[in-house]
Amino acid sequence: MSRTPRLLAVLLGALSLTAAERPNIVFILADDLGYAEVGFNGQKKILTPNVDRLAREGLVLARHYSGNAVCAPSRSVLMTGLSPGHAHARDNRDVGDGEQTPLPADAVTVARTLKDAGYATGAFGKWGLGGFGSTGNPMKQGFDRFLGLSSQWIAHSQYPKAIWDDGREVMLDNGPGGVPGHARFPEGGDPKDPAAYAPFIGKDFLGDRMIAGAEAFIARHARTPFFLYYASTLPHVSLQVPEADLRKYDGKFPEDPPFTPANPGSYVPNRTPRATYAAMITRLDTEVGRIVAALEKAGVADDTLIVFSADNGATHDVGGVETKFFDSVGGLRGLKGSLHEGGVRVPTVVRWPKACPPGRRSARVSGFEDWHVTFAQAAGAKAPERLDGESLLGAITGQDAPRTGPLYREFAGYGAQQAIWDGKWKAVRTDMLKAARAGKPLRTQLYDLEADPNETVDLAEKHPEKVKELEAKMAAARTPNADFPLPGIDPLPPEKPKKAAKKR
């Protein structure tokens, strides 16, 4: 039986696939990549030839939404297949030692599902879902192999002091403490002098280690089905990239002024922030190309389902990033930290030569919770019950159809927000904490995304019944989480008293 009919049979409930028929699965996750920071979504200044090739040879999901508006809660949705209304983490939160809220011991990740189905599983890059001494340890959450960083904070530097290799800390050649991810510009330094920026560039670039590990993983498991999760730390600030990558943009953009922060808590200084940011994205694209080349070398490229996406939208303009200069979100409203489109609609493409017809672009609404059930079906594996996602396997193989239920997001951070997508409609609430503290009712905005994708005209007053309908659907899409209460809906902990300002 040929591959595509066999996949459609799986969709109809056929028996599990044989090992030879199961695809390898590769999920490549960018860190803080804007919707329009890739060529296939209109980027003009930054080169992304490898992801653009994936788009030409596969399917672009033009309305795909990250799991949330910032790192950890977004990755939680991706790993578990649970929407933010049921996820354990609904905001970034540090729990000590620079680590974030860990996945619970009873979580069933997509890695666990695929491992139980006989897949080799490997994660390379930024984890952010618990340290090695916690229940969120990636090697307790379904991964056979891990090479990268468990902490999001440490990943703010592309030249850290060490990397985790299967739970063992391995020192890198970046000095005893590594290169900082946060620092002020040297007092008395000359902003035009390259030597003033030298302390913020190391020798041992994190991405070099991670991509080499991913290539080795592919070569080792070429004869058995595998799941490769490549969670790059690019292009998340701080702005740092090897000189060889930076040369591609040497002199391309005006760089006046350079980024010279006075605050020691800021991301590190950079003399050419525009060129460096562009170079970081192109370096990410180069790593995508190396993964594809490794699959081709191993003879498994046609049998591999690749997804490229991002954990949230482009970062707000910090650390020297200028999203307006690069038109990073293509006119969409909002950036990282926002449930408006620019904060969560992310560049996403799927390539699977043996089953995915090339050169297509789908407007189907989809999200990170969809991948768990999608990959389970593609692998002929048994997915956990009560996942929140809908399978995208039909869309991937050419049988596109609209989403059958709404897509829901809630975010306890950035003032607290809530949103739901249902057909052409989107309802969104912002500044929920401010309203709750003031004792005011929550206000719901309403947008017709087919007519107004940039969310410029609020139709709530014109369509009050639709607002009520979507508010009811938002309420039905969630259960309370005491660790991440939603203001105006869940009981809030008492406000902490403000500390008196210290005299200087």
ABEGO torsion letter per residue (X at the ends): XBAAAAAAAAAAGBBBBBAAABBBBBBBBBBGBBAAABAAAGBAABBBAAAAAAAAABBBBABBBBABABAAAAAAAAAAGBBAAABABABBBBAEGGBBBBBBAABBBAAAAAAAAGBBBBBBEBAGAEBAABAABAAAAGBABBBEBABAAAAABABBABBBBGGBBBBBBAEAAEBBABBBBBBGBBAABAAAAAAABBABBAAAAAAAAAAAAAAAAAABBBBBBBBBAOABOBBBBBAAAAAAABGABBBOBBBBBABAABBBBBABAAAAAAAAAAAAAAAAAAAAAAAAAAGAAAABBBBBBBABBBBBBBGGBBAAAAGAAGGBBEBBGBABAAAABBBBBBBBAAABBBGBBBABBBBAAAAAAAAAAAAGBBBBBGBABBBAAAAAAGBBBBBABBBBBBBABGGEBBBBBBEABBBBBBGAAAAAAAGBBBBBBBBBAAABAAGABBAAAABAAAAAAAAAAAAAABBBBAABBBBGABBBBBBBBBBBBBBX
